[in-house]
Structures are given as structure tokens and as C-alpha cells.
């Protein structure tokens, strides 16, 4: 039985640009004092971090230490040279926040941020092992083609950077470039799109300094390390659906838009899918990808999935919106995935634009208000 956590979104902007799905969803921050139904208790959902700037994926380490990738803010932005209208760079406003023993602080600051029609793109995922940190920094379509026209401070778009955490915060300049996802897309364009398009938004460690990366813009699952970047799998477009806009064809095939990757108990990769415009309800799948790149659908019937995490043999998924992206209200959920199924029970729903999930023990940690500057937060959900 699901537990409600009500926090309705106030407005939405949806767009598809050069094959990249971008969604801006805003609303009041979630709290533990919402309307809980289905037999849940107030203690089942607790807010553990607040004041975040567009929080996306997160990781949880020993002692339930949290590390949260914050894409940044779009309070002060400038147009991107040689890019389509609507793309802007927004300074070094991205960061990584640590939550330890109930205290939160930013342990990495001054990461680059990009804005497209209200959607902030920047730090998108983080992994910490002992004191070693890896940060995945996205790069939207404009960054792919025009990154070289930006200043050196924006060269981190579309990359993985690493460093060692200290008691004093690091800046983006303190981190070391390990893998350049953007450069690989420009050179190889694995899905043969008309123009290279990259926005790496989720990754999982495959060992020391090796990762599998979900590239939402390139529709690919990639391998990345200090030795280079390569393709594991390319995901197909979805079946044609009615086009809700008066212009263009009567039907449109949504692009795959993979958003996150995790490694299952069987050693295979599991990849979540948002889909591109028009974001059909029930049109998202979770893909199982073997190490040799063979991809099959593990679960179907989901909507706009942004993040995955395993707890034992059970896979959990975040839906940023439980309906299509074109309505006036935004309400997402954390789902327990039914293997091979098309219906998936909500663990907690009515979340305001949830995005990332990480699990340790009996607790799931979920970022909410993920497209809000200064009002993003993290909730802890008791999985029982």
C-alpha cells in the first residue's frame, strides 16, 4: 500500500531540443508532515536535507552519509554563443552537499551550470568511496556543440571529475578530469543522430576509476575510465504516439532518454528511461543490459523514470511524474518494480518532482523539488 506525501507542483515547462528531453517542474518543498495514506506513519517519511539547488542523483555511504549532486541555480545567466536560443550559462553555481550526523555542508562548490528554458543542467550524479569523490557533470545539447566556445571554467560540462575530500570544501578547479563524455559524443555520435547530443545524467562505478554512464542526450549507455569512453548499448526510440502539438507529424516516436544506471545482483546493468517528447504515460521501460551490450526490457509501463536503486533482489524506481509531462500538476513517486511486469506499486507517492534515489539498509533517500533553486530537499523513506 502506498504512502502519500502531498506537495503539488505549481507550474511546468516541457521541451525537447535536439533529441534531449528537458523538464522544468517547480513547487513547494516536500515535508514529512504531508497527507499520509495507506496505513503509513509520519515517521515513515522524514526530511533530512533542505535548501538544495536543483538536487539530482545522490549516493549514500557508510554511516548513512549522503552526497547530493546539485545542478546549481539560474539566477544570473548569459546566452551561450553559437547555440540555439534558450541556452544560457549560469556561472559556477553547482555543488555537492554532504549530510553527516544530521549536519549538512557543501563539500564541492563552483561547478558549472547551464540553463535551458528554466531547466538547470550541471552536476548530475556523485559517488563517494572512503574519501574519494567522483562527480558526473551533464552537458545539454548546446554544450555538446558549443562547449569549446565557452570559457575554460565551463570545460567540465559533459565530463567525470574526481578528487579527494577534505575538511575544507573543494572547488571544481580542485578536481581532476578523468573521462570526457562530451568529446566522445562529438567524435562518435553512436546513435547516428543528425547532430551530436550529450547530457550524461547518471552513472555507476564499475570498479576503481571505471563507470557505466547513462547519456540522456545520446540515448546510450557508455563505459568510461581514464583510458577513454566507449559504447555499451544504444537504446531505440519508442513506438509512435499521437503528437499533441498542432505542428509536425500526426505521430511521433519518443526518444529513449536513459537517465540512470545501476548494477543488479546478477551483474547486469539496469537502465532507467525518461523518454523524450511527448513523454507518454506508461511509455517508459527499465532495460537490462548485459556486459556485452545486449539490451532487453526488464519492466514496462512506467512513466518518466529518473533513478534506480537495488535493495537485495528488489529494484526501486523514481518517477518524476506519474502522469504525462504536459498537464498542469506535477506529482511523482517511488515505485517497487515488478520484474517483467507493467504495473508497479507506489511505496510513497504525491512527491513534488522527485528525481534521485539511493538505498542503504531499510531506508531509501529521495531528492524532491529537484528543479528548484534553494528549495530542493532530500527525504528518507522507511522501506520496512
Secondary structure, 3 states (H helix, E strand, C coil): CCEECCCCEEEEEEEEECCEEEEEEEECCCCCCCCCCCCCCHHHEEEEEEEEECEEEEEEEHHHEEEEEECCCCCCCEECCCCCCCEEECCCCEEEEEEECCEEEEEEEEECCEEECCEEECEEEEEEECCEEEEEECCCHHHHHHHHHCCHHHCCCCEEEEEECCCCCEEHHHCEEEEEHHHHHHHHCCCCCCCCCCCEEEEEEEECCEEEEEECCCCEEEEEECCEEEEEEECCCCCEEECCCCCCCCEEECCCCEEEEEECCCCCEEEEECCCCCCCCCCEEEEEECCCCCEEEEEEEECCEEEEEEECCEEEEEECCCCCCCCCCCCEEEEECCCCCCCCCEEEEEECCCCCEEEECCEEEEEECCCCEEEEEEEEEECC
